Every structure is written in structure tokens, then in C-alpha cells.
Amino acid sequence: MIRILAVLAALLYAAPALAQSLPANLDKANAIVIDTTKGRIVIQLRTDLAPQHAERIKQLARDGFYNNVPFHRVMAGFMAQTGDGQNFNGTGGSKYPNLKAEFSQTPFTRGVVGMARRGDSNDSANSQFFICFADASFLNGKYTVIGNVVSGMDVVDKLKKAPPGVQSGAVTDPDKMVKVQVASDIK
């Protein structure tokens, strides 16, 4: 009986997200749908700019790697970072090797999604990515642009942010990516 109630509760929780339609003209084969604790975010991946990075994001989504992963670093006016399905705190990657940088001239503006990397190593992106809240032109040409938020930027804006003065942007009790799917895989 408890299991049945748990399944029903899960379905009720998931129903609003499942019922949401995707943006018109979305290239579903190259888009990810992120259902978060605050709502749904849809990202169009930029295979024209970063084909290896886009494939990695899709592969990890299909592996279930991103499910229940926190937005561990969220800085007001800058960005929200997630994607550490290994350690859940921003220190981990995935079982796959790091990727070579795919830098472009595409500017980091509101809604642009980029791959996080370790320190000064250009070729160290793996699984983590960030979504810009605002212009971040100081990142231009230094990080790989992998996509754009095409729906749900209002959801990104609602993510719990680090308190002012916390330089690392670390969030206590952060919001999560509950489920991440490639749009074409959603039935």
C-alpha cells in the first residue's frame, strides 16, 4: 500500500512537468529538457559550435548521470552551475575522458550555456555546465559555448543562490535537476 501511494505521489509531482509542451521549431535531437525542483528548462544544444560537448551532454543525460544533481554553484547576476553527478559538489566529472576545448566567438550573454572546466586547463571540461543569468563577456573565447536556454529562463532565475559575499557561489540545500532528458527521447 505504501509503495502504491509513493508511486501515485511521484506521478502527481511529475505530471505538471510531463504535460508541458516543448518550444516550436525545437531540434529535439539536439536539445535537453531539464526538470528541476523549480520547473522546466529547455536548452538547445549548439552542435554547430561544440559538437563533442553537445554529444557528451546528450550521452550523460541518456545515462541518467544528471538526475538529482544539484545546482551546486549559483551566483546572483552571474551564473548557475551544475553537472557534477559524481560528487554532487562541483569537484567531480564523469567516467568519460575530458574534452578538448571548442571555443568560439559566440558571446556569453543571458541564457547562454557553457561548459565548466578546471582552473586554467582549457581541455578539462567533462560533465559540468553553467547557465548565464546576465552578460559574462569576460568568459568570451575562454569557455566552450554549448547551448542556449530556449524555454525556462524564468526557472533559472528562481534557483536558490549563494548568499552575498560567498565568493565560491556554493549553495546550501541547493535546487536540483530532478530529471534530464534528450528532448527526442521523451515519449
N, C-alpha and C positions, 0 to 999 in steps of 0.2 A: 504494500500500500504506500509506504514512504517513497519507494522508487517511482511509482506512478505519479505521485504528487510532485516529485522532483523533476520528472520529465515534463509534466504539464507546466510547471513554473518556468522551466528553461524555454519551452516553446512560446509562452506568453512574453518572456523577456526578448526573445529573438524575433518575434512576429513583426514589430514595427520596422526593424532593420530589413527584414526579408521582403517586406511589402514595398519598400522604397524603389522607385524606378531609377534607372541609370540615365545620365545625360544623353540627349540625342546626338547622333554622329560620333559616339564614342567608339574608338578602335578597341573593342573588347579583348582582343587577343594581346593587346599591349597596354592594358590598364589593370590597376589593382584597386580592390574595394576593401577598405579598412573599416570594420565596425568596431567602434570604440565605446568606452564607458560614457562618453558624451554624445555619441551619434555617429553618423556615417561620413567618411571622407573617401572621395574617388580621385585617384591620381592617374593621369595619362602619362605613360612612360615614354621617354624620348629616345626611341631606338635609333633615330637619325643622328643623335649626338653621342650616345653612350650605349651601343648595342650589348657589350659584355655586362655592363652594370644592370641594364634592364633585364637581361636574361637571368642574372643572379637573383634579382628581387623576385621574379616570377618563380624561379626554382625554389627559393626559400618559402614563398607563400604556399606553393604546392606541397612542400614537405611539412607544412604546419608549424614551421620554425617560429613564425611571428605571432602565433596565437598566444594570448595572455601575456604579451611582452609590454612592459611599462614604457611610458614616455619619461625616461629617467632624467633628462636634462631639458628644462623648459625655461627660457629666459624671455621675460616680457620685452616686446619691441625688437626681438632678435629672431629666435627660432625655437622649435620643439624637436628634440632628438629622441629616437627610438631605434629598435632593431637588434638589441642585444638579447637574443634568445638563448644564449649560453649561460651568462652570469646574471642577467637582468639588471645590471647596474652601470652599464657603459664600458666595462672592461673586457667584454668578450666579443667573439666573432662567431663564425660557423665552422663546420667541418671542412668547408671548401677553402681552397687557397685564396690569398689576397689577390686583388685585381690591379692591373696596370691602369694608371690614370687615363681618363678620356676627357681631358679638359677642352673647353670650347669658349667661344666669345659670348655665349648666352649669359646675360646678366642675372645675378641673384636679386630678384625682386619679390614682392609679396606673392606667396603661393608657389614659388619655385621650390623644387625638392632637390636636394643634393646628397651625395654620399659623404658620410663622415670618414675620416681617416685618422691614423695615429700620428700625432706630432708633425714633424717636418718630412715624413716619408710619403711622397706623392703616390707611391704604388702600394698603399696599405689599406685601401678600402676593402671591406669584406661583406658585412651584413647591415651595418648601422646606417641610417639616413636621417635627414633633418628637413623640416618644412619651415620656410622663412615666413615670419609674421610681417616683415617690412623689408625695405631696401637693405641689402647687405653687400653693397658694391665692393667692399674690401675683400670679399671672397672670390670675386670675378677672376677667372683664369687660374685659380688656385685649388678649386674643388670641382668635382665632376657633377654637372647638372644631369639629373636622371629623369626629371619629370615636372609636371605642373598639377596643382590641385585644380580640378575642373568642377568639383562639387564638394561642399562641406567645409569651406574656409571658415564659416561661422562656427563649426565644430572645433576646428583647430584653435580658434580664438578663445574657446571655453576651457581648453585644457588647463589643469592646475599648474601654476607657475611657481618657480622658486621664489622665496621671499626676497625683497630688495636687499642688496648688499651681499647676497650669496654668489660669489664670483664664479663658482663651478656650475651654477644653474641646477644643482642637484635638488630634486623634489622629494619631499617626504610624503608617503602614501600617494604615489602618482596615479594618474589616469592610465588606462591600458588599451592596447589594441586587443580586443576580445577575439576577433577572427579576421584574418586577412586572406583574401582570395583573388585569383586572377579573374577578371570580370567574365571572360568567356567560359569559365568553369562553373559559374553559378547557374543552378538549374531552377 
